[in-house]
């Protein structure tokens, strides 16, 4: 069960990073005002579409960063496990 939870946690990291990046973009883009205020009513629909494209770009970049973080954590955990298995656990009779 412990191993399953460890793998689940590592697998969820890219998803969480992508959601955080997407929400970060939305939070900071709202401070600039609406699309209508930025470009006028004629190009507001195009502006909104561009903002959605940028949000998806940020989400993709956040997911990519999350994948790198998850790969680093997984490699570290595997290296740590291999080191423990290689050294072996000493029995209680050995000092």
LINBELBEL-V704003 format. One record per residue. N is the residue number from 0. RES is the residue in three letters. PHI is phi in degrees with one decimal (NA if undefined). PSI is psi in whole degrees, 0 to 359 (none if undefined). D_CENTER is the distance of its C-alpha to the mean C-alpha in Angstrom with 1 decimal. Layout:
# LINBELBEL-V704003
n->N res->RES phi->PHI psi->PSI d_center->D_CENTER
n->N res->RES phi->PHI psi->PSI d_center->D_CENTER
This chain:
# LINBELBEL-V704003
n->0 res->UNK phi->NA psi->322 d_center->23.8
n->1 res->UNK phi->-63.7 psi->318 d_center->22.2
n->2 res->UNK phi->-65.4 psi->319 d_center->20.8
n->3 res->UNK phi->-61.8 psi->315 d_center->19.5
n->4 res->UNK phi->-64.8 psi->323 d_center->17.6
n->5 res->UNK phi->-64.1 psi->316 d_center->16.2
n->6 res->UNK phi->-67.8 psi->322 d_center->15.0
n->7 res->UNK phi->-63.5 psi->318 d_center->13.7
n->8 res->UNK phi->-62.9 psi->317 d_center->11.6
n->9 res->UNK phi->-66.8 psi->324 d_center->10.2
n->10 res->UNK phi->-72.6 psi->334 d_center->9.7
n->11 res->UNK phi->-83.2 psi->342 d_center->7.9
n->12 res->UNK phi->-56.4 psi->312 d_center->5.1
n->13 res->UNK phi->-61.4 psi->322 d_center->3.3
n->14 res->UNK phi->-62.2 psi->314 d_center->5.1
n->15 res->UNK phi->-65.2 psi->317 d_center->4.7
n->16 res->UNK phi->-63.6 psi->321 d_center->2.2
n->17 res->UNK phi->-64.8 psi->317 d_center->4.5
n->18 res->UNK phi->-66.1 psi->319 d_center->7.1
n->19 res->UNK phi->-63.5 psi->316 d_center->7.3
n->20 res->UNK phi->-64.1 psi->319 d_center->7.7
n->21 res->UNK phi->-64.5 psi->315 d_center->10.1
n->22 res->UNK phi->-67.2 psi->327 d_center->11.9
n->23 res->UNK phi->-63.3 psi->318 d_center->12.3
n->24 res->UNK phi->-63.1 psi->314 d_center->14.0
n->25 res->UNK phi->-61.6 psi->317 d_center->16.2
n->26 res->UNK phi->-61.5 psi->315 d_center->17.2
n->27 res->UNK phi->-82.5 psi->339 d_center->18.3
n->28 res->UNK phi->-80.6 psi->338 d_center->19.9
n->29 res->UNK phi->-71.6 psi->337 d_center->22.1
n->30 res->UNK phi->-70.3 psi->345 d_center->23.9
n->31 res->UNK phi->-86.6 psi->351 d_center->25.4
n->32 res->UNK phi->99.6 psi->179 d_center->27.4
n->33 res->UNK phi->-79.6 psi->167 d_center->27.7
n->34 res->UNK phi->-64.3 psi->323 d_center->28.1
n->35 res->UNK phi->-62.6 psi->320 d_center->31.8
n->36 res->UNK phi->-70.1 psi->329 d_center->32.2
n->37 res->UNK phi->-77.1 psi->314 d_center->30.5
n->38 res->UNK phi->-122.8 psi->355 d_center->32.3
n->39 res->UNK phi->95.0 psi->168 d_center->34.9
n->40 res->UNK phi->-69.1 psi->337 d_center->35.5
n->41 res->UNK phi->-69.3 psi->320 d_center->36.2
n->42 res->UNK phi->-107.2 psi->14 d_center->32.8
n->43 res->UNK phi->-63.3 psi->320 d_center->30.7
n->44 res->UNK phi->-65.5 psi->319 d_center->29.5
n->45 res->UNK phi->-66.2 psi->322 d_center->28.4
n->46 res->UNK phi->-63.7 psi->317 d_center->26.6
n->47 res->UNK phi->-62.6 psi->319 d_center->24.7
n->48 res->UNK phi->-62.8 psi->320 d_center->23.8
n->49 res->UNK phi->-66.1 psi->321 d_center->22.6
n->50 res->UNK phi->-63.9 psi->322 d_center->20.4
n->51 res->UNK phi->-66.1 psi->321 d_center->18.8
n->52 res->UNK phi->-62.1 psi->317 d_center->18.3
n->53 res->UNK phi->-66.0 psi->323 d_center->16.7
n->54 res->UNK phi->-63.1 psi->318 d_center->14.4
n->55 res->UNK phi->-64.8 psi->324 d_center->13.4
n->56 res->UNK phi->-64.2 psi->316 d_center->13.1
n->57 res->UNK phi->-63.6 psi->320 d_center->10.7
n->58 res->UNK phi->-64.0 psi->319 d_center->8.5
n->59 res->UNK phi->-64.8 psi->319 d_center->9.0
n->60 res->UNK phi->-65.8 psi->320 d_center->8.5
n->61 res->UNK phi->-63.5 psi->321 d_center->5.1
n->62 res->UNK phi->-66.7 psi->321 d_center->4.3
n->63 res->UNK phi->-63.9 psi->317 d_center->6.8
n->64 res->UNK phi->-63.6 psi->319 d_center->5.8
n->65 res->UNK phi->-61.7 psi->323 d_center->3.2
n->66 res->UNK phi->-64.2 psi->319 d_center->6.5
n->67 res->UNK phi->-64.7 psi->318 d_center->8.6
n->68 res->UNK phi->-64.6 psi->316 d_center->7.7
n->69 res->UNK phi->-63.6 psi->320 d_center->8.3
n->70 res->UNK phi->-64.8 psi->319 d_center->11.3
n->71 res->UNK phi->-65.2 psi->317 d_center->12.6
n->72 res->UNK phi->-65.7 psi->317 d_center->12.6
n->73 res->UNK phi->-63.5 psi->320 d_center->14.2
n->74 res->UNK phi->-65.1 psi->319 d_center->16.7
n->75 res->UNK phi->-64.8 psi->316 d_center->17.6
n->76 res->UNK phi->-64.4 psi->319 d_center->18.2
n->77 res->UNK phi->-67.1 psi->320 d_center->20.2
n->78 res->UNK phi->-62.8 psi->318 d_center->22.2
n->79 res->UNK phi->-65.5 psi->318 d_center->23.0
n->80 res->UNK phi->-66.6 psi->319 d_center->24.2
n->81 res->UNK phi->-64.8 psi->324 d_center->26.2
n->82 res->UNK phi->-67.0 psi->320 d_center->27.9
n->83 res->UNK phi->-68.2 psi->318 d_center->28.9
n->84 res->UNK phi->-67.3 psi->321 d_center->30.2
n->85 res->UNK phi->-66.7 psi->317 d_center->32.0
n->86 res->UNK phi->-72.9 psi->333 d_center->33.8
n->87 res->UNK phi->75.0 psi->152 d_center->34.7
n->88 res->UNK phi->-91.4 psi->128 d_center->35.4
n->89 res->UNK phi->-69.6 psi->144 d_center->38.8
n->90 res->UNK phi->-75.2 psi->167 d_center->41.2
n->91 res->UNK phi->-70.6 psi->338 d_center->42.9
n->92 res->UNK phi->-77.5 psi->337 d_center->46.2
n->93 res->UNK phi->-81.8 psi->142 d_center->45.0
n->94 res->UNK phi->-74.9 psi->none d_center->45.1
